[in-house]
Amino acid sequence: MRILFIGDVVGDKGVSMIKTYLPKIKQDVKPQVTIVNGENATSMGRGISLAIYKQLMGAGVDVVTLGNHAWSNNEILEFIDKTNRLIRPYNFPKDVTPGRGYTLVNVNGKQLAVLNFQGRVFMDNLDDPFSLADELISRLHSTTNCIFMDFHAEATSEKLAMAKYLDGKISAVVGTHTHVQTNDARLLPQKTAFLTDAGMTGPADGMLGMKPDSVISRFLNQRPARFQVLETGRGILSGCVVDIDNQSGHATAIKTILYTDDQSFD
């Protein structure tokens, strides 16, 4: 089983990169499941709308994951319960949070479980992702050994801790949130694939997708600044490809991908 995972889609440029390049990338990579983190996909760089969700799915995405900005666009409350292919972090408070934290995708008769969790270091103090992941994965093993997690977290230590904690229990742990692709894609000893951060998809020449001026001024004067998505210049599309053995659920390979507007797809 081959999974294509694409990191945080930021703004209109990010959505445009998916619509323009995902079909070409799928021809090259030939994934059986495509997963995209869409928590920053609106034009303001926070949240997701129904129209954008439909655009991503129409471009060839199978599952959209979210993160700490899941609720930044209130429209999501109107449709998240109506689709099982849009998932938010599982460890939001259980009884009061709409939506779901995982989904199952059929791949040629085999089920792939796609999980979404959020870290707590330097982020909101949600429910414990480690114990909840353990509990959920134990239940899912009666259905499938093929389990992929988007772990939306700030601290690299927390991401690696999650991957090592789950090594051998799930197929892959891939980090999102920091928008910078890391160079540490690898298989852990018990054959769980790991990447600290898949990177972002959106404006290549911004700062994490935002216009640089306001970000720099925040560093200079320590005053609050409104960050705006950069919509001009080159685009970037970042992610990874993970190969999984269908029977054992063990990962057999992981490699990063990174495309920009000035790279040829011919």
Buried (B, 14 or more C-beta within 10 A) or exposed (E): BBBBBBBBBBBBBBBBBBBBBBEEBBEEBEBBBBBBBBBBBBBBBBBBBBEBBEBBBEBBBBBBBBBBBBBBBEBBEEBBEEBEBBBBBBBBEEEEBBBBBBBBBEBEEBBBBBBBBBBBEEBEEBBEBBEBBEEBBEEBBEEBBBBBBBBBBBBBEBBBBBBBBBBEBBBBBBBBBBBEBBEBBEBBEEBBBBBBBBBBBBBBBBBBBBBEEEBEEBEEEEEEBEBBBBBEEBBBBBBBBBBBBBEEBBBBEBEBBBBBBEEEEE
